[in-house]
Amino acid sequence: MSITSQLPRLPPPPGRLYLVENLVFNGDHIQLDGYHFRNCAFAECVFHISAGNFKLEECFLQTNWWVKFEGNAQKVFKLASMMDWQSVSPNYKPVWHPSGGVSIT
């Protein structure tokens, strides 16, 4: 059984995210919307995003991960792909930690 099958399936209460901590995901399809992942590791995973309602906090992305943008997130990604990322404000970039983890909040 996959770890992702053990995650809550119902949408979180308004203004809240389900907290998932200290887990390792390998080869899973992960629905990011509705979750706050803290100190998790993801290897060879596919992330699915449709609303952008998620947090990654000091997580580790290892080998061959991919993002599938769906719904409104796909439109945002298309617009963002047109930007000059060299001149983008740091407020729009992920935070990379000395440990190698990344945060997107």
N, C-alpha and C positions, 0 to 999 in steps of 0.2 A: 504494500500500500504506500502511495506517495505521501510525503509530508503535507503537500498542498491540499490533499483531500481531507486533512484534519483541521484546516483553517476554517473559521466561521464563514458561512456562505451568505448569510443575511446582511443587508447593508447596515453599517453602524448607525447608532443614534445620531441625529443631526448635530453637526459641529464636532463629532468625535471620530476617532480612528481606532481600529482594533490594533493593540500592541502585540507584536511578535518579536521575541527576543532570543538571542543566542542559539539560533538554529542554522544548520547547513542545508542548502538546497542544491541538488545536483541533477541536471537534466530535466528540470521541471518547467512547466508553463506557470508563471506567477501572475495573477491579477493584482496589480499594485493598488488600484483604486480601493479606498476604504481601509487601508492598512498603514501602520507605522512600524517599519522594520528597524530594529535597533540591534547593532552588533551581530548581524547575520552575514553569512557568506553564501554567495551564489556562483556556481560553476556550471557552465554550459546550459544556462537557463534562457528562456524567452519570457520577457516581461510584456504584459498586455496593459495598455493604458488607454482609457477612453475619456475620462473626466479630469485627470490630473490631481485628484484628491488623495494624496499619499505623502509619506515621508520615508526617507532612508536616512538613518542616523548611524554614522561610523560603521557602514557595511562594507563588505569586500566583494568586488566583482572580479571573478577569476575565469579565465579562458573561455573564449567563444560565446559570450552572452549577446543577446539581441533584444531590440525593443520593437514591438508591433503596436503602432499607433492606430487607434480605432476611434470612431465617432468624432466628437469635437476636437479631441487631441490631435487627430490627423490634420485638421485645418490649421491648428496652431503650429504644428511641426512644419507644414508646408511654408507658412509665412516665415517662421524662424530660419528655415534653411536658406532664405534669401539674404540673411544678414551677414555683415562683415564681422566675424567672431573675434577678430583682433581688437576691435574698438568697442566691444560690448562691456558694459559696466560689470564689475565683480559681483554686484547684487544678483545678476542673472546666471552666474556660473556656480557649479557645485563647489563645495569646500572639500579639499583633499587634506587629510590629516597625516601627521608624521608617521603614524602606524601603517599607512597605506589604505586606510578606510576612507570612504567618501560619505558626505552628508548632503542630502537634497531636502531642504525644509521650506 
